[in-house]
Amino acid sequence: MSFSPLLELKDYSFSYESQEKPIINNLSCTIHDGDSILLMGASGSGKSTLALCLNGLYPEAIEGYSSGDIYFRGTNINDFKKGELNQKIGIVFQDPESQFCMLKVEDELAFTLENLSVPRSEMVRKIDRVLDQVKMTNYKNRKIHELSGGQKQKIALAAVLLMEPDLLILDEPTANLDPVSSLEFIALVGELQDNTEMSIIVIEHQADDWLHLMNRCIVLDQKGQLMLDDVPDHVFNQHAELVKELGIFLPNQYENTVEQNPLPSIVSSTHPCMSVNQMSFKRKKDSILKNISFNVYPGEFISIVGQNGAGKSTLLQLMSRLLQPSEGSVTFLNRPLNEWDERELRKRTGFVFQNPEHQFITDTVYDEITFGMKLNEKPEKDFKAVANELLETFHLTHHKWSNPFALSGGQKRRLSVATMLDETPDLLLFDEPTFGQDAHTTLELMKIIINLKRKGTSVVFITHDMDLVDQYADRVIVLNNGRIALDGQPEELWQNDDLLKEARLRKPYRMERKEVESVGLIH
């Protein structure tokens, strides 16, 4: 007696109508029940596109065309009724907001159940159970727009779990989560493996915390071709150099060295670039930030860290004048922030949003990059070379005339950063700029930021990546319960176990490894 595989791809290719070359190229592989697969590749290699092709959303929902075949349990996916395959293969997208249809958490989950024709009498029980699964029981009656990015991701997962799919695809599911929430999410996926027969595909750039759950690793190259398909240990042990060449982060346990920022920069100026003075912010009756005060000095790199919902993104929006404080003030270059002319302020500062789509306002990548230059009335002969250099630096040259909203998640992030770098601003504010980036692009981005820092640009950088903090930050500010819990050098944070636990953070890999070595578990 023979059993058909869960999924089978035969010479499958997919091309977007706006692009000359296919993004998925002649792909053949088989996925079985019980598989837990880590899907990796450089940014733009087609990982997210492949996920959307597997559950039938592409090419139906977008201008594109495919060749070859995909079979689900022996049936060609083209033979399924509209919407039928989506229930069998569930996806949690990179951007959870793209999945939401309703305003409240309970209504969003009920909407999923209504589409499944679940009787109303059973809905409450199912909603309560799935919220308990994703550790969001207390958020049942909350409005979705009030949730942090990580909390939204958990609700998006809950909505997919309600469908009880055979295959769950997670597209960088922990990128918006604080370090401890990330570990909890991964543990939750482990529980799903133990308690269900669901197969799982995880799309990730950083594999460290997932490896113990995965029995396969599939690697795509820059052309969307299958490069490697093996057990993770073989992929990262026997093909380490190839993995690096493809722009994939080699898991830390397979790296021989781990870099550390040896000494923080010495700030030569005594005059701050920006001062935040006893600033508080309320949203309706909720206090988001309370009595925040700190200075940012020229050429300083400050990382802001904290658990989901701590107010990190809100703080950056206040520093960029996208929001107004309820109390207190912000001073930029010795002038109150609210006295700056809008055009002059945007010329002297840059802000990269957590969600890059929130800052796109044109129809092409080139126009997006040159929009600020045109606004500052630069002649085209002057900014054309700058724009083309930015396109080359951020690997967007081949997407010059593409719509920004049609880019991959990683490409959107690169574009959002590139739009801020047409000049050398006094202050750059980054909200998780390395989210969705492969190893090559992350390294290149950090080199650009460090070069700007050396020219005197102040950098304030929100991240959940403690290794980045360890390697690049001069100072780290920990937000906890709306207040500054620590403002000092990274090493001060790494030595404060109580604060790490309370703020749901973790130590960088070099220190975690040393602690494990000290008790003789690894050598």
C-alpha positions in Angstrom: 0.0 0.0 0.0 1.4 3.4 -1.0 0.7 6.8 0.4 0.9 10.0 -1.6 3.2 12.8 -0.1 1.6 15.8 1.5 3.0 18.2 -1.2 4.9 17.5 -4.3 6.5 20.1 -6.7 7.4 19.1 -10.2 9.5 21.5 -12.2 7.6 24.4 -10.8 8.4 28.0 -11.8 6.7 31.3 -11.0 7.3 34.8 -12.6 5.8 38.1 -11.7 4.4 39.9 -14.8 6.6 43.0 -14.1 9.9 41.0 -14.0 11.8 39.4 -16.8 13.2 36.4 -14.9 11.3 33.9 -12.8 11.6 34.3 -9.0 11.0 30.5 -8.5 12.9 28.5 -11.0 12.3 24.9 -12.0 11.7 23.7 -8.4 11.2 20.0 -7.6 10.8 18.6 -4.1 8.5 16.5 -1.9 7.1 17.3 1.5 5.8 14.5 3.7 3.5 14.4 6.7 5.4 15.2 9.9 8.1 17.2 8.1 9.4 20.3 9.9 11.3 22.2 7.2 13.5 25.3 7.6 13.3 27.2 4.3 16.2 29.6 3.8 17.7 31.8 1.1 18.9 35.3 0.4 16.4 38.1 0.5 14.4 38.1 -2.7 15.2 34.4 -3.5 11.5 33.6 -3.7 10.8 32.1 -0.2 7.6 34.1 0.6 6.5 33.8 -3.0 6.9 30.0 -2.9 4.7 29.9 0.3 1.9 31.8 -1.5 2.2 29.5 -4.5 1.9 26.4 -2.3 -1.5 27.3 -0.9 -2.9 28.5 -4.2 -2.9 32.3 -3.6 -0.4 32.8 -6.4 -0.8 33.3 -9.3 -4.5 33.7 -8.8 -4.2 36.8 -6.5 -1.5 38.6 -8.4 -0.3 39.4 -11.9 2.0 36.5 -12.6 2.2 33.1 -14.3 3.5 29.7 -13.4 4.7 26.5 -15.1 5.1 23.0 -13.8 2.8 21.4 -11.1 2.1 21.4 -7.4 0.2 18.4 -5.9 -1.5 18.3 -2.5 -2.1 14.7 -1.4 -1.9 13.6 -5.0 -4.3 16.3 -6.4 -3.1 19.1 -8.5 -3.7 22.4 -6.6 -5.4 23.8 -9.7 -8.2 21.3 -9.2 -9.2 22.5 -5.7 -12.2 24.8 -5.3 -11.5 28.5 -4.6 -10.5 28.9 -1.0 -10.4 25.2 -0.2 -6.7 24.8 -0.3 -6.2 27.9 2.0 -7.8 25.9 4.8 -5.4 23.0 4.3 -2.3 25.0 4.0 -2.2 28.0 6.4 0.2 30.9 6.3 1.3 33.4 8.8 2.7 36.3 6.7 5.7 38.5 7.4 3.4 41.4 8.0 0.5 40.2 10.3 -1.5 43.4 9.5 -2.0 42.1 6.0 -4.1 39.2 7.3 -6.5 41.2 9.5 -10.1 42.1 8.4 -11.7 43.2 11.7 -11.0 45.8 14.4 -11.1 43.6 17.5 -9.2 40.4 18.4 -12.3 38.4 19.1 -14.1 39.6 16.0 -11.0 38.7 13.9 -11.0 35.1 15.2 -14.8 34.8 14.9 -14.5 35.9 11.3 -12.3 33.0 10.5 -14.7 30.6 12.2 -17.7 32.1 10.3 -15.9 31.4 7.0 -15.5 27.8 8.2 -19.3 27.6 9.0 -18.6 26.9 12.7 -21.8 27.2 14.8 -21.9 30.3 16.9 -22.4 28.1 20.0 -18.9 26.6 19.5 -17.1 29.8 18.6 -16.4 31.0 22.2 -14.8 27.7 23.2 -12.6 27.6 20.1 -11.6 31.2 20.4 -10.7 30.8 24.1 -8.7 27.7 23.4 -6.6 29.2 20.6 -5.9 32.3 22.6 -4.7 30.2 25.4 -2.5 28.3 22.9 -0.8 31.5 21.8 -0.6 33.0 25.3 -3.0 35.9 24.5 -5.9 35.1 26.7 -6.1 38.6 28.2 -6.3 40.3 24.8 -9.6 38.8 23.6 -11.5 42.2 23.8 -8.6 44.4 22.7 -8.5 46.4 19.4 -5.9 45.0 17.0 -4.4 48.4 16.2 -3.5 48.8 20.0 -1.4 45.7 20.0 2.3 45.6 19.5 3.8 44.0 16.4 4.6 40.8 18.3 1.1 40.6 19.7 -0.4 41.0 16.3 1.8 38.2 15.0 0.4 35.9 17.7 -3.2 36.8 16.8 -2.4 36.1 13.1 -1.1 32.6 14.2 -4.2 32.0 16.2 -6.5 32.8 13.2 -4.6 30.2 11.1 -4.6 27.6 13.8 -8.4 27.8 14.0 -8.5 26.3 10.5 -6.6 23.2 11.7 -4.4 23.0 8.6 -2.4 20.0 7.5 0.6 22.3 6.7 1.5 25.5 8.6 3.8 27.9 6.9 5.4 30.5 9.1 7.1 33.4 7.2 9.7 34.9 9.6 7.2 34.6 12.5 9.5 35.8 15.3 11.0 38.9 13.5 8.7 41.2 15.4 9.0 39.5 18.8 11.2 40.4 21.7 13.8 37.7 22.5 11.9 35.9 25.2 8.6 36.1 23.3 10.5 34.7 20.3 11.6 31.7 22.4 8.1 31.2 23.7 6.7 31.3 20.2 9.2 28.7 19.1 8.3 26.6 22.1 4.7 26.9 21.1 5.5 25.6 17.7 7.2 22.7 19.4 4.1 22.0 21.3 2.1 22.0 18.1 4.5 19.5 16.7 4.0 17.2 19.7 0.2 17.6 20.0 -0.8 17.6 16.3 0.1 15.8 13.1 0.6 19.2 11.3 3.6 19.6 9.0 5.5 22.9 9.4 7.6 25.1 7.1 9.5 27.9 8.7 10.9 30.7 6.6 13.8 32.3 8.5 17.0 34.2 8.0 18.4 33.3 11.4 18.0 29.6 12.3 19.7 29.3 15.7 16.6 28.9 17.9 14.7 26.7 15.4 17.3 24.0 14.7 16.2 21.6 17.4 12.7 21.4 15.9 13.7 21.0 12.2 14.3 17.7 10.4 15.1 19.3 7.0 16.6 22.4 5.6 15.8 23.6 2.1 18.0 26.4 0.7 17.2 28.4 -2.4 19.8 30.4 -4.3 19.4 33.9 -5.7 17.7 32.6 -8.8 15.0 30.8 -6.9 16.5 27.4 -7.6 16.8 24.5 -5.2 20.4 24.5 -3.9 20.4 22.3 -0.8 17.9 19.9 0.7 19.2 17.9 3.7 19.1 17.6 7.4 20.2 20.9 9.0 23.4 19.6 10.5 24.7 18.5 7.1 23.6 21.8 5.5 25.5 24.0 8.0 28.4 21.6 8.6 29.2 20.3 5.2 28.1 23.4 3.2 29.0 26.3 5.5 30.9 28.3 2.8 28.2 27.9 0.3 25.5 29.0 2.8 27.6 32.1 3.5 28.1 32.9 -0.1 24.3 32.8 -0.6 23.9 35.5 2.0 22.5 33.2 4.7 23.3 33.7 8.4 25.3 30.6 9.5 23.9 29.6 12.9 26.2 30.7 15.7 26.9 27.1 16.8 28.6 26.5 13.4 30.6 29.8 13.5 34.2 29.7 14.8 34.2 33.3 16.0 31.6 35.7 17.3 32.4 39.4 17.0 32.0 41.8 19.9 32.2 45.6 19.9 35.5 45.9 21.8 35.0 49.4 23.1 32.2 51.9 22.8 32.9 55.1 20.9 34.1 58.1 22.8 31.7 60.9 22.3 33.8 64.1 21.8 31.0 66.6 21.8 29.4 67.9 25.0 26.5 69.3 23.2 23.7 66.8 22.5 22.2 66.4 19.0 18.9 65.7 20.7 17.6 66.0 24.2 14.4 64.2 25.5 13.3 66.0 28.6 10.8 64.4 31.1 8.6 63.3 28.2 5.4 61.3 28.8 2.9 60.0 26.2 -0.7 58.8 26.7 -2.9 57.1 24.2 -6.4 57.9 25.4 -6.2 56.9 29.1 -3.3 54.5 28.7 0.2 55.7 29.7 2.6 54.4 27.1 5.8 56.3 28.2 6.4 58.0 31.6 9.0 60.7 32.4 11.5 59.7 29.7 14.8 61.8 29.7 18.1 61.2 27.9 20.5 62.9 25.5 21.7 61.7 22.1 25.2 62.9 21.2 26.8 63.4 17.7 28.3 60.2 16.3 26.7 58.1 19.0 25.0 54.7 18.3 22.2 54.0 20.8 20.2 50.8 20.8 16.7 50.8 22.3 15.5 47.5 23.5 12.6 46.1 25.5 9.8 43.6 25.3 6.8 43.9 22.9 4.6 46.8 23.9 7.3 48.6 25.9 6.9 51.8 23.9 10.0 51.6 21.7 8.3 52.5 18.4 6.3 55.2 20.1 9.5 56.8 21.5 11.0 57.0 18.0 7.8 58.5 16.6 8.0 61.2 19.3 11.6 61.8 18.6 10.8 62.3 14.9 7.7 64.5 15.6 5.3 62.1 14.1 3.6 62.1 17.5 3.4 64.9 20.1 4.3 64.2 23.8 1.5 64.5 26.4 4.1 66.1 28.7 7.7 67.2 28.5 9.7 68.2 25.4 12.2 67.2 22.8 15.1 69.5 21.6 16.9 69.0 18.4 20.1 70.9 17.7 19.3 73.3 20.6 15.9 74.2 19.2 12.5 72.8 20.4 11.5 70.0 18.0 8.1 71.6 17.4 9.6 74.8 16.1 11.4 73.2 13.2 10.2 73.8 9.7 8.9 70.4 8.4 11.0 70.3 5.2 14.2 71.3 7.1 13.5 68.8 9.9 13.1 66.0 7.3 16.3 67.0 5.6 18.3 66.9 8.9 16.7 63.7 10.2 15.7 60.3 8.8 13.2 57.8 10.1 12.8 54.1 9.0 9.5 52.7 10.0 8.9 49.2 11.5 6.6 48.5 8.6 8.3 49.9 5.5 5.0 50.1 3.5 4.0 52.9 5.9 6.5 55.3 4.3 6.0 54.4 0.6 4.3 57.2 -1.4 5.3 56.7 -5.1 4.8 54.1 -7.8 8.3 53.0 -8.5 11.4 52.2 -6.5 13.4 54.9 -8.3 10.8 57.6 -7.6 10.7 56.5 -3.9 14.5 57.0 -3.6 14.5 60.3 -5.4 11.4 61.7 -3.8 13.2 63.5 -1.0 15.9 64.8 -3.4 13.2 66.3 -5.7 11.5 67.8 -2.6 14.7 69.6 -1.8 14.8 70.9 -5.3 18.0 69.2 -6.4 18.6 69.1 -10.1 18.2 65.6 -11.6 21.8 65.5 -12.9 23.0 65.8 -9.3 20.7 63.2 -7.7 20.6 60.6 -10.5 24.1 59.3 -9.7 23.3 59.2 -6.0 20.0 57.3 -6.6 21.7 54.7 -8.9 24.5 54.2 -6.3 21.8 53.6 -3.6 20.0 51.1 -5.9 23.3 49.2 -6.4 24.2 49.3 -2.7 20.9 47.8 -1.6 20.6 45.3 -4.5 17.6 47.0 -6.0 18.9 47.9 -9.4 16.9 45.2 -11.2 13.8 46.5 -9.4 14.3 50.1 -10.3 10.9 50.5 -12.0 9.0 48.0 -9.9 6.2 49.1 -7.6 7.5 49.3 -4.0 4.5 47.3 -2.8 5.3 44.4 -5.1 8.8 43.9 -3.6 9.6 41.0 -1.2 9.6 41.8 2.5 13.4 42.1 2.6 13.5 44.3 -0.5 10.9 46.6 1.0 13.0 47.0 4.1 16.1 47.8 2.0 14.2 50.4 0.1 12.9 52.0 3.2 16.5 52.4 4.5 17.8 53.6 1.1 15.3 56.5 1.0 16.8 57.9 4.1 20.4 57.9 2.9 20.5 60.4 0.1 22.4 62.9 2.3 24.3 62.7 5.6 21.6 63.6 8.2 22.4 64.7 11.8 20.1 62.0 13.2 18.9 58.7 11.9 16.1 56.8 13.7 15.7 53.1 12.8 12.9 50.8 13.9 14.2 47.3 13.4 15.9 47.9 10.0 17.5 44.5 9.8 14.2 42.6 10.0 13.8 40.4 6.9 17.4 40.9 5.8 19.9 38.3 4.8 23.4 38.2 6.1 25.0 40.1 3.2 22.5 43.0 3.3 22.6 43.2 7.1 26.4 43.5 7.0 26.3 46.1 4.3 23.6 48.1 6.0 25.6 48.1 9.3 28.7 49.3 7.4 26.7 52.2 5.9 25.4 53.1 9.3 28.8 53.0 11.0 30.3 55.1 8.2 27.6 57.7 8.8 28.2 57.5 12.5 31.9 58.2 11.9 30.9 61.4 10.0 29.0 62.5 13.0 25.5 61.2 12.4 23.7 60.1 15.6 22.0 56.7 15.3 19.1 55.5 17.4 18.3 51.9 16.6 15.4 49.7 17.8 16.2 46.0 17.6 15.4 42.6 19.2 18.8 41.3 18.0 21.0 41.3 21.1 24.0 40.3 19.0 23.7 43.5 17.0 23.5 45.5 20.2 26.6 43.7 21.4 28.6 44.3 18.2 27.6 47.9 17.4 26.0 49.9 20.2 27.8 52.5 22.2 24.8 52.7 24.6 21.7 50.7 25.2 18.5 52.1 26.6 16.1 49.5 28.1 12.4 50.4 28.2 10.3 48.5 30.7 6.8 49.4 31.7 7.0 52.7 29.9 10.1 53.9 31.8 13.8 53.8 31.2 15.1 50.9 33.3 18.7 51.2 32.2 20.8 53.7 30.2 24.4 52.6 29.9 26.9 50.4 28.0 25.7 47.1 26.7 28.0 45.2 29.1 26.0 46.7 32.0 22.9 45.1 30.6 24.5 41.7 30.0 25.5 41.6 33.7 22.1 42.5 35.0 20.3 39.1 35.0 17.2 40.5 36.9 16.6 43.2 34.3 17.1 40.8 31.4 14.5 38.6 32.8 12.0 41.4 33.6 12.4 43.1 30.2 12.2 39.7 28.4 15.6 40.0 26.9 18.5 37.6 26.5 22.3 37.8 26.5 24.2 37.8 23.1 25.3 34.5 21.8 29.0 34.9 22.8 27.9 35.2 26.5 25.4 32.4 26.3 28.1 30.2 24.8 30.6 31.1 27.5 28.1 30.3 30.2 27.4 26.9 28.7 31.1 26.2 28.2 31.7 27.2 31.9 29.5 24.3 33.1 31.2 21.9 30.6 28.3 21.3 28.2 30.2 22.2 25.1 33.9 22.6 24.4 
